[in-house]
């Protein structure tokens, strides 16, 4: 097995930090000498993976990582191949957040596959989106959400939300 340097996709969402105050822009600049950060632009996410909206490219060959994985499926291992087929089963991201993010709900693996089959124009890949966060800079996060049944009871007891049930 070998290590390969990747040129990774940068996503410029409005909530990202601007210019080189963004860890994403800093990493992109260190990774790609041609990358120029605009101090007025947001740099929100750096993607390392095979997602069609931002595939990584192997620096030395210029080949997309997804194509390389298809040609080298043995690098995925037997268990990953059996469960996910000849594709990278995750998208590694670095986030640089300037303002609060919305709460996201992701489908299960089965539902993600169905949505992708029915609407590939909207659901770009068939994978569910389990997430893990590892902080590389100081951050604040919400945690300790109530159980779903407690939230449902609260909503049912509040007249404002009765029409939802």
C-alpha positions as CSV (number, residue, x, y, z in Angstrom):
1,X,0.0,0.0,0.0
2,X,1.2,3.5,-0.7
3,X,0.5,7.0,0.5
4,X,-0.6,9.4,-2.1
5,X,-0.9,13.2,-1.9
6,X,-4.3,14.5,-2.9
7,X,-5.6,17.7,-4.3
8,X,-8.8,18.2,-2.4
9,X,-12.0,20.1,-3.2
10,X,-12.8,23.3,-1.4
11,X,-16.5,24.2,-0.7
12,X,-17.3,27.8,-0.3
13,X,-20.5,27.9,1.7
14,X,-21.7,31.2,3.2
15,X,-21.1,30.0,6.8
16,X,-17.4,29.4,6.3
17,X,-14.6,31.6,7.7
18,X,-13.2,34.2,5.3
19,X,-9.8,34.2,3.6
20,X,-6.8,32.8,5.4
21,X,-8.6,33.0,8.7
22,X,-10.2,29.7,7.5
23,X,-8.4,26.5,8.4
24,X,-9.8,25.1,5.1
25,X,-8.1,27.9,3.1
26,X,-4.8,27.4,5.0
27,X,-4.8,23.7,4.3
28,X,-5.7,24.3,0.6
29,X,-2.9,26.8,0.2
30,X,-0.4,24.5,1.8
31,X,-1.6,21.6,-0.3
32,X,-1.8,23.5,-3.7
33,X,0.6,26.3,-4.5
34,X,-1.8,27.5,-7.2
35,X,-4.6,28.1,-4.6
36,X,-5.2,31.8,-3.9
37,X,-7.5,32.7,-1.0
38,X,-9.7,35.7,-1.4
39,X,-10.0,37.5,1.9
40,X,-13.6,38.3,1.3
41,X,-14.6,34.7,0.3
42,X,-15.8,32.0,2.7
43,X,-13.9,28.7,2.8
44,X,-16.2,26.3,4.6
45,X,-15.2,22.7,3.8
46,X,-12.2,20.8,2.4
47,X,-13.3,17.4,1.0
48,X,-11.1,14.3,0.8
49,X,-12.9,11.6,-1.1
50,X,-14.8,10.6,-4.2
51,X,-18.0,12.6,-4.0
52,X,-19.1,13.7,-7.5
53,X,-19.5,17.3,-6.3
54,X,-15.9,17.5,-5.2
55,X,-13.7,14.5,-6.0
56,X,-10.1,14.4,-4.8
57,X,-7.4,14.1,-7.4
58,X,-4.1,12.2,-7.0
59,X,-1.4,14.9,-7.4
60,X,1.3,12.9,-9.1
61,X,-1.0,11.4,-11.8
62,X,-4.0,13.8,-12.1
63,X,-6.3,10.8,-11.7
64,X,-9.5,11.1,-9.7
65,X,-9.4,9.1,-6.5
66,X,-12.6,7.3,-7.4
67,X,-11.2,6.0,-10.6
68,X,-8.0,4.9,-8.7
69,X,-10.2,3.1,-6.1
70,X,-12.1,1.2,-8.9
71,X,-8.7,0.1,-10.4
72,X,-7.3,-0.9,-7.0
73,X,-10.3,-2.4,-5.1
74,X,-7.9,-4.6,-3.1
75,X,-6.9,-1.5,-1.1
76,X,-10.4,-1.3,0.3
77,X,-10.2,-4.7,2.0
78,X,-12.5,-7.6,2.0
79,X,-15.0,-6.3,4.6
80,X,-15.4,-2.9,3.0
81,X,-15.8,-4.4,-0.5
82,X,-18.4,-6.8,0.9
83,X,-20.4,-4.1,2.6
84,X,-20.0,-1.1,0.3
85,X,-18.7,-2.4,-3.1
86,X,-15.9,-0.8,-5.0
87,X,-16.2,2.6,-3.6
88,X,-14.8,4.7,-0.7
89,X,-17.5,4.5,2.0
90,X,-16.9,7.9,3.5
91,X,-16.2,11.5,2.8
92,X,-13.6,13.1,5.0
93,X,-14.1,16.8,5.6
94,X,-12.3,19.6,7.3
95,X,-14.8,22.3,8.4
96,X,-14.0,26.0,9.1
97,X,-17.1,27.5,10.7
98,X,-17.8,31.2,11.1
99,X,-21.4,31.0,12.1
100,X,-23.7,28.4,13.5
101,X,-24.7,25.5,11.3
102,X,-28.2,24.2,10.9
103,X,-29.1,20.9,12.3
104,X,-29.0,18.2,9.6
105,X,-31.0,14.9,9.4
106,X,-29.5,12.2,7.2
107,X,-31.2,9.1,5.9
108,X,-30.4,5.5,6.9
109,X,-28.3,3.5,4.4
110,X,-31.4,1.8,2.9
111,X,-33.2,5.1,2.6
112,X,-30.2,6.8,1.1
113,X,-29.9,4.0,-1.6
114,X,-33.6,4.4,-2.4
115,X,-33.4,8.2,-2.7
116,X,-30.3,8.0,-4.9
117,X,-32.0,5.4,-7.1
118,X,-35.2,7.6,-7.4
119,X,-33.5,11.0,-7.6
120,X,-29.8,10.8,-8.5
121,X,-29.9,14.5,-9.6
122,X,-30.6,15.5,-6.0
123,X,-29.2,12.6,-3.9
124,X,-25.7,12.4,-5.4
125,X,-24.6,9.2,-3.7
126,X,-26.3,6.1,-2.2
127,X,-24.5,6.4,1.2
128,X,-25.9,7.4,4.5
129,X,-24.1,10.1,6.3
130,X,-22.8,9.0,9.7
131,X,-20.7,11.8,11.1
132,X,-17.8,12.1,13.6
133,X,-16.3,15.4,14.6
134,X,-12.8,15.9,15.8
135,X,-11.8,19.4,16.7
136,X,-8.5,20.7,15.4
137,X,-9.2,24.2,16.6
138,X,-11.3,25.6,19.5
139,X,-15.0,25.3,18.9
140,X,-18.5,25.3,20.5
141,X,-21.1,22.7,19.9
142,X,-24.6,21.8,21.2
143,X,-24.9,18.4,22.9
144,X,-27.2,16.6,25.3
145,X,-30.4,16.7,23.2
146,X,-33.5,15.3,24.7
147,X,-34.7,11.9,23.7
148,X,-37.2,11.8,20.8
149,X,-40.1,10.8,23.1
150,X,-39.4,13.7,25.4
151,X,-39.4,16.1,22.5
152,X,-42.7,14.6,21.2
153,X,-44.3,15.0,24.6
154,X,-43.2,18.6,24.8
155,X,-44.6,19.4,21.4
156,X,-47.9,17.6,22.1
157,X,-48.3,19.6,25.4
158,X,-47.7,22.9,23.6
159,X,-50.9,24.1,21.8
160,X,-48.7,25.9,19.2
161,X,-47.6,22.6,17.7
162,X,-50.8,20.5,18.0
163,X,-51.5,20.7,14.3
164,X,-48.3,18.7,13.7
165,X,-49.8,15.6,15.3
